[in-house]
């Protein structure tokens, strides 16, 4: 009975270590994904601003050509 209880407690400790590793890995993955999503959002904002500036510039040139 003693060997069974020792192996059971060892198994329990190993399962806890595995669970903590999985949680830490998931936390790291979420942080990395959040950073990537933030970078993509920032890039989208910059691309939108550049596109808007290009449209305004094109409209000004078109207005100058029409007059």
Residue frames relative to the residue before (quaternion, step in Angstrom):
aa qw qx qy qz dx dy dz
X 1.0000 0.0000 0.0000 0.0000 0.00 0.00 0.00
X 0.6318 0.5577 -0.3357 0.4208 3.61 1.04 -0.72
X 0.6477 0.5096 -0.3181 0.4685 3.59 1.00 -0.83
X 0.6377 0.5323 -0.3226 0.4539 3.56 1.01 -0.84
X 0.6770 0.4844 -0.2954 0.4687 3.61 0.91 -0.89
X 0.6396 0.5134 -0.3289 0.4681 3.60 1.04 -0.73
X 0.6786 0.4711 -0.3015 0.4761 3.57 0.90 -0.86
X 0.6261 0.5282 -0.3370 0.4641 3.58 1.10 -0.67
X 0.6705 0.4723 -0.3052 0.4839 3.60 0.94 -0.80
X 0.6138 0.5284 -0.3462 0.4735 3.61 1.08 -0.66
X 0.6426 0.5142 -0.3132 0.4738 3.56 0.98 -0.85
X 0.6424 0.5244 -0.3167 0.4605 3.58 0.98 -0.84
X 0.6553 0.4987 -0.3082 0.4763 3.60 0.96 -0.86
X 0.6517 0.5072 -0.3166 0.4667 3.59 0.96 -0.81
X 0.6415 0.5116 -0.3228 0.4717 3.58 1.01 -0.74
X 0.6390 0.5114 -0.3269 0.4725 3.59 1.02 -0.74
X 0.6409 0.5114 -0.3232 0.4725 3.59 1.01 -0.78
X 0.6434 0.5151 -0.3148 0.4707 3.56 0.99 -0.83
X 0.6548 0.5115 -0.3086 0.4630 3.57 0.95 -0.87
X 0.6659 0.4892 -0.3133 0.4681 3.60 0.92 -0.82
X 0.6239 0.5276 -0.3360 0.4684 3.59 1.08 -0.68
X 0.6539 0.5061 -0.3116 0.4682 3.57 0.95 -0.86
X 0.6560 0.5035 -0.3144 0.4661 3.59 0.93 -0.85
X 0.6598 0.4968 -0.3122 0.4695 3.60 0.92 -0.84
X 0.6496 0.5121 -0.3134 0.4664 3.57 1.00 -0.81
X 0.6564 0.4988 -0.3092 0.4740 3.58 0.96 -0.84
X 0.6317 0.5277 -0.3308 0.4616 3.59 1.01 -0.77
X 0.6518 0.5016 -0.3108 0.4765 3.58 0.97 -0.86
X 0.6511 0.5155 -0.3181 0.4574 3.59 0.95 -0.86
X 0.6603 0.4990 -0.3122 0.4664 3.58 0.97 -0.80
X 0.6448 0.5058 -0.3305 0.4682 3.59 0.97 -0.76
X 0.6508 0.5056 -0.3161 0.4700 3.58 0.97 -0.84
X 0.6547 0.5048 -0.3138 0.4670 3.57 0.95 -0.87
X 0.6393 0.5204 -0.3305 0.4597 3.58 0.99 -0.78
X 0.6518 0.5086 -0.3175 0.4643 3.58 0.97 -0.82
X 0.6533 0.5023 -0.3116 0.4730 3.58 0.99 -0.84
X 0.6577 0.5029 -0.3144 0.4645 3.57 0.94 -0.86
X 0.6364 0.5152 -0.3314 0.4687 3.60 1.01 -0.76
X 0.6514 0.5075 -0.3148 0.4680 3.59 0.98 -0.83
X 0.6506 0.5012 -0.3182 0.4736 3.58 1.00 -0.79
X 0.6367 0.5194 -0.3289 0.4656 3.58 1.00 -0.77
X 0.6436 0.5095 -0.3166 0.4754 3.58 0.98 -0.84
X 0.6517 0.5042 -0.3139 0.4718 3.60 0.96 -0.85
X 0.6356 0.5235 -0.3275 0.4632 3.59 1.02 -0.77
X 0.6444 0.5135 -0.3233 0.4654 3.60 0.98 -0.81
X 0.6561 0.4993 -0.3090 0.4741 3.58 0.96 -0.85
X 0.6576 0.5045 -0.3128 0.4640 3.60 0.93 -0.87
X 0.6394 0.5181 -0.3253 0.4658 3.58 1.01 -0.76
X 0.6587 0.5030 -0.3097 0.4661 3.59 0.94 -0.85
X 0.6564 0.4995 -0.3118 0.4716 3.59 0.95 -0.83
X 0.6486 0.5113 -0.3172 0.4661 3.59 0.97 -0.83
X 0.6517 0.5078 -0.3125 0.4687 3.58 0.94 -0.86
X 0.6479 0.5053 -0.3181 0.4729 3.60 0.97 -0.81
X 0.6464 0.5128 -0.3212 0.4647 3.60 1.00 -0.77
X 0.6439 0.5095 -0.3235 0.4702 3.60 0.99 -0.78
X 0.6514 0.5017 -0.3172 0.4726 3.60 0.93 -0.86
X 0.6474 0.5141 -0.3132 0.4674 3.59 0.97 -0.85
X 0.6599 0.4991 -0.3072 0.4702 3.60 0.95 -0.86
X 0.6452 0.5096 -0.3254 0.4671 3.60 1.00 -0.75
X 0.6375 0.5151 -0.3309 0.4677 3.61 1.01 -0.73
X 0.6514 0.4968 -0.3161 0.4784 3.58 0.97 -0.83
X 0.6444 0.5126 -0.3246 0.4653 3.60 0.96 -0.82
X 0.6438 0.5163 -0.3198 0.4654 3.58 0.99 -0.80
X 0.6488 0.5047 -0.3165 0.4735 3.60 1.01 -0.80
X 0.6708 0.4962 -0.3052 0.4590 3.61 0.98 -0.78
X 0.6397 0.5218 -0.3297 0.4581 3.58 1.05 -0.70
X 0.6946 0.4394 -0.2805 0.4958 3.61 0.93 -0.85
